[in-house]
């Protein structure tokens, strides 16, 4: 509040006395007039009017350069502040702020009465370790508050607006922090380098940043340590605003229990250490651990067998209450649902698991985890257990399994894809051999296996049809043996061998000849058939008697011949 005085109240004499005191103070070495005090007169108070009172040697000196460090309160999670300008000097706590590990809390430094176009070095300090935990592990762009859909109110999905200042600005890249002697190799350098380029900038309104340099980097193994960094800039306006963010260290980078979120007090500190112009005094801004939302990162298998059990956890944090629920699907919570871990038994459906974490101060976050349930399936192979040599046979499993995997050993080959419900097998042409078909249904950790042995065998004799019966008049007319005239078939469709076993005659006139053929398949099964050949001479023989002769007497008659 401005403190004022008027000549109507104090009187002319008092005014002259105060002006005399002012004159003495302002002519002293390095004297300065505080803007907290002002002389108010019915007529404007000017240098010439003061010189009227104080003499021609009176002169006013300009106000000294000043800097003020602010941090941002974005409101409680269930009533966020979207004024865009809620910059404060005070502590950020759970009643007025909500942040998350991995976000950045916004800071700004308002600077006034700056010399123009003069190199100025501003030194910032921040706690990288506090009470043995990782706190603000590096600097970032001022506006980093994503993801923003993890708060329990359900409708708070967008980050609050943050406006550090208005007007033209310039930016400069923040150098990567060191990971020398880090308890986690590569950290925090890897975390910083993984950020998009636009999230690794400082912004300056009313000036130009020439350089950013680390002065000292805090010991990452110490219980308490601070990093200091210089920002070298030139003001193009007597008023300038520098803005940046402090990255809130996360247990995802440093391991469970190693981040400062949730610990008591205010572990997150940002300071104005000093600058090259004058003494800034002690300016320290702190963020309460209770204002940093509980880490909500569920760990556990993302797929389960039907009816199996699994444990899901979030990092255990001090001052946090837990509540697990199944919000979709038919899984069941087994035992307590109020610890940082929970035992879940799956049903037959995919399910969604939710954890709600609430701090002692009421800051509430929740997150969900999608789990796929894999049915084990019934392992059963359908198909013949005995096949012919060379047979091509299909075998199938029951439908509905999440996956299939077929294999074979022995005298057979799978000729189709091995990951379908059915498979095609070609047997070797070896009678008496066998093969074994195996099937696994389900997933690599969730399924069942079955086998089926198959014999390559033919126990069915081939069929044979001999040539039709024939009748001939003479034995000389009996047809030759002809195995090609025998008609054959075999259940396995393989080659058969036809053999003439012999002819068996019977009777005299007619003579019946039984001609027998044998047909055998590759597995030794055989059968016979017979062709009947009848030799029946029904044609009378022809006769030619001797020529007539004439004799003189009976005694000359020739003998019967």
Residue, then its C-alpha position, 0 to 999 in steps of 0.5 A: x500500500x502506498x503511504x501518502x501525506x498532504x500539505x493540508x494535513x501536515x502543514x507547510x512547516x512539516x512539509x518543509x521539514x520533511x523535504x529538508x530531511x529528504x534532501x539530506x538523505x538523497x544527497x548522501x552516498x548511494x542514497x535511494x528513494x523507496x517507491x513505497x513513499x510518495x509526496x502528494x500535493x495539490x500541485x504536481x511534485x516535480x524536480x523544479x518544485x523540489x529544487x524551489x524548496x531544496x535548492x538547485x543542487x537537489x536531484x532524484x536518483x533512479x530506483x535500483x534494479x530488483x527481482x522477485x521470484x514467483x511460483x504458480x498455484x494452479x488450485x486444488x485438483x477438484x477446483x483448479x485455478x484457471x485465471x492464468x496468472x495465479x503467481x505467488x511468493x508463498x508455498x504451494x500446498x495441497x489446498x491451493x495446488x496439484x502437481x504430479x511426479x514427472x510434471x514441472x512446476x512453473x516459476x518466473x522471475x520479475x525484474x524491474x529497473x534493469x539497465x538496458x543492453x547490459x550483460x546481466x547474470x542471474x543465478x538460480x538454485x534448486x534442490x535436486x536432493x531433499x531428505x535423501x529423495x530426488x526433488x527437482x532434478x532439472x529445469x524445463x519449459x514453464x508449462x508442463x502438466x501432462x497427462x492431466x486426466x488422472x484426478x479423481x473428479x473425472x472431469x479434470x482433463x486439461x492442464x490449467x493455463x499459465x501466463x507468465x507475462x505479456x508481450x514479445x519474448x525470446x527463448x534459449x535452450x536449457x543445457x542437459x543435466x549431468x548424470x555423473x555418479x548417479x545412483x541410476x545410470x544415465x539419470x537425469x540426463x536420459x530423462x531430460x533428453x527424452x523431452x521434446x525440444x520445445x519442453x527444454x527452453x527458458x523464455x524471457x520477456x523484455x530481453x535476450x538470453x545469451x547463455x545458460x550455464x551450470x555453476x555447480x551440479x548437486x551430488x546425486x548421492x547426497x541426502x541434501x544437495x543443490x544445483x545452481x545455474x547461471x542465466x546470462x541475458x541483456x534487457x531490452x526493456x527496463x522490466x523483464x520476466x524470465x520463466x522456466x519450470x522445475x521438473x518434479x523427479x519421478x520414481x519412474x526414473x529413480x526407482x520406487x521410494x526414491x522420489x520426494x512426492x508424498x514425503x512430509x514438508x516441502x521438499x521442492x525448493x527454487x531460489x534466487x541465489x543472486x545476480x550481477x547487479x546488486x543484493x537480492x536477499x533470500x528468495x526461496x519458493x517451496x512446493x509441498x510434497x502433499x501437493x504432488x499427486x500420488x504416483x499412479x503406475x500399475x504394474x502386473x501382467x497385461x494378460x491372464x489365463x481364464x480363472x488364474x490369479x495375479x498380483x497388481x501393485x502401485x509404488x508404496x507411498x507414505x501418507x497414501x490410502x489405496x482402493x482397488x476396484x474392477x470396473x469392467x469385466x468379471x474378474x474378482x478381487x481376492x482379499x483386501x483391496x486397500x493395500x498398494x498391491x491387490x490379488x486378482x482372479x480372472x474370469x472369462x472376460x477381459x477386464x479393467x482394473x482401477x486404483x484410487x490413491x488419496x493423500x492425507x490432504x485429500x489429493x486424489x488420483x486414479x488410473x486404470x489398467x487393461x487386462x486381456x483374458x486368454x482362454x486356455x481352450x480344450x486340447x483335443x485332436x480329432x482324426x483317424x488313428x490309422x491311415x494308409x501309406x501316403x494318405x493325406x489326412x486332416x486333423x482338427x482341434x475344437x474351435x475357440x482357443x486363443x491360439x493353436x500350435x501343431x507339430x509332428x514327429x515320425x513318418x509324416x509331414x504337416x503340409x498346411x499352416x501349423x497355427x490354425x484350428x485344423x492341420x493337414x498331414x501326409x503320411x510316408x509310404x511305409x506300411x507299419x510305420x507311425x507318426x505322432x501329432x502334437x497340439x498346444x492351444x492357448x498362449x505361451x504361459x496359458x494353455x494345454x497340450x495333447x498328442x495323437x499317435x497314428x499308425x500307417x497301416x492297411x489291414x483291408x485286402x484289395x478286391x479282384x475281379x477275374x476275366x469272365x468265364x470262357x468255353x472252348x472246344x479244344x484244350x488248344x483253344x484255352x487262352x493264355x494266362x493274362x494278369x492284366x485282365x484282372x480288375x483290382x481295387x485297394x482301399x488305400x489306393x496304392x499299387x497292387x500285384x497280380x499273380x497267376x496261382x495256377x490252373x486246376x482242370x476237372x472232368x473229362x468231357x467237358x473239362x472245366x479248368x479253374x484258373x486262379x489269380x491272387x491280388x496283393x497290396x503293399x501291406x501284404x493283404x491279398x485276395x484271389x479270384x478264379x476264371x472258369x475255362x470250359x473245354x467242351x467238344x460238341x462237334x462230330x469228327x469228319x471221316x473219309x473211307x477208303x476208295x471202293x474196290x472190286x474183287x473177284x472173290x470173297x477171299x480177296x475182300x481186304x481186311x478191315x483197316 
